[in-house]
Amino acid sequence: MRLKRRSPESQLRLLRVQKNLWEKNLWELLDRRRAIDPDGRIEEVYRKVKPETHAAEILADLPDL
């Protein structure tokens, strides 16, 4: 089976798309806040965090951890 040759412009476009997808996935992973118990296990993951309400949300969840 022969591989299709791509032009340099097409290769560059493909690399940019791959880089953007990688960056998007990385930022989605880093943008989550986690509550970790004393044993080091992740107990709660907060995906959408608002600075105004996040502290109250964690304090409300502490008894359940």
Secondary structure, DSSP 8 states (H G I E B T S, - for coil): -------HHHHHHHHHHHHHHHHHHHHHHHT-EEEE-TTS-EEEEESS--HHHHHHHHHHHGGG-
